[in-house]
């Protein structure tokens, strides 16, 4: 008499566990996907460029090596070059950011 009761309870437990797992899997699949790539600087520009802003524009650390700065500058300029449909203003800010991080003085943007 106890065997059918134990079998029924184990089937019910397996069904409830399976239902929970299916719901958890569906919730996992429909959640917002996290971007796997680094995002570029999203905000507007400050009036006076700082090292922090320059690092954010190029996507490097403030104390990055010159090679990393040059590589990041090239990568960002390829995406935003005026000859390829990019903005002259953005290109000047990218160049200003590179100059700021390379320590070439305060060139300033022409805009």
WORABEL-V384557 format. One record per pair of residues at least 12 apart in sequence whose ideal C-beta (glycine too) atoms are under 10 Angstrom apart, sorted by sequence separation. I is the first residue (numbers start at 1). GAP is how many residues later the second one is. D is the distance in whole Angstrom. If there is no record, write none. Layout:
# WORABEL-V384557
i=[I & I]
gap=[GAP & GAP]
d=[D & D]
This chain:
# WORABEL-V384557
i=[41 & 45 & 50 & 51 & 58 & 60 & 95 & 96 & 97 & 41 & 43 & 58 & 59 & 60 & 77 & 80 & 81 & 96 & 41 & 42 & 43 & 55 & 58 & 59 & 76 & 77 & 80 & 95 & 96 & 41 & 54 & 57 & 58 & 76 & 79 & 92 & 95 & 96 & 40 & 41 & 57 & 58 & 59 & 60 & 92 & 93 & 40 & 41 & 55 & 58 & 59 & 76 & 77 & 92 & 40 & 41 & 58 & 76 & 77 & 91 & 92 & 93 & 40 & 57 & 58 & 92 & 39 & 89 & 38 & 73 & 76 & 77 & 89 & 90 & 72 & 73 & 76 & 88 & 89 & 88 & 73 & 74 & 87 & 72 & 73 & 72 & 73 & 69 & 70 & 73 & 69 & 72 & 73 & 69 & 69 & 70 & 66 & 69 & 70 & 57 & 68 & 69 & 40 & 41 & 66 & 40 & 57 & 58 & 66 & 57 & 60 & 64 & 66 & 59 & 60 & 62 & 63 & 40 & 54 & 57 & 58 & 62 & 40 & 53 & 54 & 57 & 58 & 61 & 56 & 57 & 60 & 54 & 55 & 58 & 53 & 54 & 57 & 58 & 45 & 49 & 53 & 54 & 57 & 45 & 54 & 55 & 51 & 54 & 55 & 49 & 50 & 53 & 54 & 45 & 49 & 52 & 54 & 51 & 49 & 50 & 51 & 45 & 49 & 41 & 45 & 49 & 51 & 41 & 49 & 48 & 49 & 49 & 48 & 49 & 45 & 45]
gap=[12 & 12 & 12 & 12 & 12 & 12 & 12 & 12 & 12 & 13 & 13 & 13 & 13 & 13 & 13 & 13 & 13 & 13 & 14 & 14 & 14 & 14 & 14 & 14 & 14 & 14 & 14 & 14 & 14 & 15 & 15 & 15 & 15 & 15 & 15 & 15 & 15 & 15 & 16 & 16 & 16 & 16 & 16 & 16 & 16 & 16 & 17 & 17 & 17 & 17 & 17 & 17 & 17 & 17 & 18 & 18 & 18 & 18 & 18 & 18 & 18 & 18 & 19 & 19 & 19 & 19 & 20 & 20 & 21 & 21 & 21 & 21 & 21 & 21 & 22 & 22 & 22 & 22 & 22 & 23 & 24 & 24 & 24 & 25 & 25 & 26 & 26 & 28 & 28 & 28 & 29 & 29 & 29 & 30 & 31 & 31 & 32 & 32 & 32 & 33 & 33 & 33 & 35 & 35 & 35 & 36 & 36 & 36 & 36 & 37 & 37 & 37 & 37 & 38 & 38 & 38 & 38 & 39 & 39 & 39 & 39 & 39 & 40 & 40 & 40 & 40 & 40 & 40 & 41 & 41 & 41 & 42 & 42 & 42 & 43 & 43 & 43 & 43 & 44 & 44 & 44 & 44 & 44 & 45 & 45 & 45 & 46 & 46 & 46 & 47 & 47 & 47 & 47 & 48 & 48 & 48 & 48 & 49 & 50 & 50 & 50 & 51 & 51 & 52 & 52 & 52 & 52 & 56 & 57 & 58 & 58 & 59 & 60 & 60 & 64 & 66]
d=[8 & 8 & 9 & 9 & 10 & 5 & 8 & 7 & 10 & 10 & 8 & 9 & 5 & 9 & 9 & 9 & 9 & 5 & 9 & 9 & 10 & 9 & 4 & 10 & 9 & 7 & 6 & 8 & 9 & 4 & 9 & 9 & 6 & 9 & 9 & 9 & 10 & 10 & 8 & 5 & 9 & 10 & 8 & 10 & 9 & 6 & 8 & 8 & 9 & 8 & 7 & 10 & 6 & 5 & 9 & 7 & 6 & 5 & 8 & 10 & 6 & 8 & 6 & 7 & 10 & 6 & 9 & 8 & 6 & 7 & 8 & 9 & 9 & 10 & 9 & 8 & 9 & 8 & 5 & 8 & 8 & 9 & 10 & 9 & 4 & 8 & 10 & 9 & 8 & 9 & 6 & 9 & 9 & 10 & 10 & 10 & 10 & 5 & 8 & 9 & 9 & 6 & 10 & 9 & 9 & 7 & 6 & 7 & 6 & 6 & 9 & 7 & 9 & 10 & 10 & 10 & 9 & 9 & 9 & 9 & 5 & 7 & 10 & 9 & 9 & 4 & 7 & 9 & 8 & 9 & 7 & 7 & 8 & 9 & 10 & 4 & 9 & 7 & 9 & 8 & 7 & 8 & 9 & 9 & 8 & 9 & 9 & 4 & 7 & 6 & 10 & 8 & 5 & 6 & 7 & 10 & 9 & 6 & 9 & 8 & 7 & 9 & 5 & 10 & 10 & 10 & 10 & 9 & 8 & 9 & 10 & 8 & 9 & 8 & 8 & 9]
